[in-house]
Every structure is written in C-alpha cells, then in structure tokens.
Amino acid sequence: MKKYLLLGLTFFLVLNCSESNSDDQTKIEEVPEEIEETWITIPVPANPGTGMKWEFQANVSDDFEYEAPADGKSATFLSKWNDWYHNAWTGPPPTEWKRSNSLVTNGKLKILATRPEGTAITNTGIITSKTRVQYPVYIEARVKIMNSVLANAFWLLSPDDTQEIDIVEAYGGDRWTNTWFSPKRVHLSHHVFIRDPFQDWQPSDEGSFYTDNSTVWRNDYHRFGVYWKDPWNLEYYINGQLVRTRSGVSEIDPLNYTNGTGLNKEMDVIINAEDQTWRAEMGLTPTDEELHIPDNNTFKIDWIRVFKPVKN
C-alpha cells in the first residue's frame, strides 16, 4: 500500500486524578501524531457535485505493489491489464511494442525503451486496462517522465478509436526542435476522429501544451489527472491543481465528428511510450548511445487511481 506520512496534531482529553485532591482536574494536551495518507486517500481535487462524494474504483485502480516480470506477467497484473495495445496494432513506425518491455517491480510499473542491435526499430512497452471507464469519472496517475525524446503517455481511447482523452503526453528529453515539445511542457488534450476517410480534430490552443517554467517534468514524480465530467466537459489537474478546462461544442467537437454526442463512449485506459513517426522523421528518435542508459529510457508509474461520483 502506498503511504505518505503527514504530521498532524491530535487532541486528547486527559483526566488527572490524585488521592490528595478530591477535585478532578481535566486538561487538554496536544500530542503530535503521524497521520498516514495513502494513494487512495489523497483528496480528489475535482468537485463531485452537490450531494455527491467520490467512490474509489478498485477494479481499475492499481498501486503496483506486486511483481510482474517482463517475460510472463503475474496473475495479479493480468487480472487488471493486458501487456499490449487494445487491438493488434504493433505501434507507429519506428516503434514496435513488445510485451517484454513492460514490467512491475519495486512498487512501480515500468515502460522500457530498447533497440534490437543493428536496427532502427525502437521497442517500447504498452499496457491496456481490462476494465473500461466512462464519464463521470476522475482518473489520475503519479508518474515520472523519461529523459528521452520518446513520447510518454497516459490516456483513454474508445474501442473503435474515434474518441481519445490525453491525460498527459510528454517528451522529457533535451533534444527538441520546437519549444512546444520541450521538457518544460506537457500535452493535455483530446481527439475526435472519423476513421474513413481519416480525419482528426484536437485543440490547438496554447493551453493544450501546459508549462510551468520552474518545472522540468522528468526530474520528479507528478500527479496527472482528468475529470471527465460528461461528454462536453473536461477538467485537467496536475499535482492536485486545476490547470485546464474544455467545455462545450466549440472546445470539444467543433466539426461535429461525433455527430452531436461529444466524448460519450466507454474508453480503455492506456499507458505507453512510443517513437512517434512524425518526430522520428525529424530526427527526434533516440540514438543507440542514448538507449544505452536504461534509467533515461524508463517511464515509471507509481499508481493509477479511479473515482466515480456517487450520492452522499
């Protein structure tokens, strides 16, 4: 169980009785006490609504406090996750997803990047939830971005690949050709698609590439979450702070790709890294030398938690 220790003050009523004094003396003493806050009890930053409270969803949440080897995942892992994409696709070239490039150890899910010797292929891992989520839902993960040009992603995708919510997509490396993809920015976005003929709409406003100029995201663990309130409302949270909202037709689906439904479909939870085709074509693919530093090429996930609003 992930635990975080907070120092609090607990007040005790102490009754002092003395044989030499018939009068009871009652006083209040302040006694410091360490209060354990777990990954589950960290307050959900979003408002569940009037008369509602947040209910933890254990069937899709995971603290990764178990072992799941890269080759041959454990039964505990496989009860919640597939170590593959949600269909048979092997990844965007030069990415080739491999089951052996994901594992759980020492309380962390790890997505690894490697390269077969003498090739230009980049092998990475990907996992997909066996339970889908749908609005209203709050979903959050605590992650550490790679020090790499690879994309690190925690996202939701409908089974038919037509609706997507990118809770976070980030590039942690110092090699970049566009400041929008620097290690000080993270991508908070969503997509609506038409598959045939292929069309894709996503927001292009500056807020979709969130930056905190004092933060290089790869340097530490951070919490990234989204409150998928309903088909037309998204709230993005970083480290418990609301940093972005999208609301209404003009900000969710202005071209009506969803035929007026908005983001309404059940979605799979996906965690992965990838060598994206458009970036690789610009030279932003990891070099052999860069890939020889394993820690720089490991996307680490401490936990994932999911909550639903229910009547209080």
Buried (B, 14 or more C-beta within 10 A) or exposed (E): EBEEEEEEEEEEEEEEEEEEEEEEEEEEEEEEEEEEBEBBEBEBBBEBEEEBEBBEBEEBBBBBBEBBEBEEBEEBBEEBBBBBBBEEEEBBBBBBBBBBBBBBEEBBBBBBBBBEEEEEBBBBBBBBBBBBBBBBBBBBBBBBBBBBBBBBBBBBBBEEEBBBBBBBBBBBBEBBEEEEBBBBBBBBBBBBBBEEEEEEBEBEEEBBBBBBEEBBBBEEBBBBBBBBBBBBBBBBBBBEEBBBEBEEEEBBBEEEBBEEBBBBBEBBBBBBBBBBBEBBEEEBBBEEEBBEEEEBBBBBBBBBBBBBBEEE
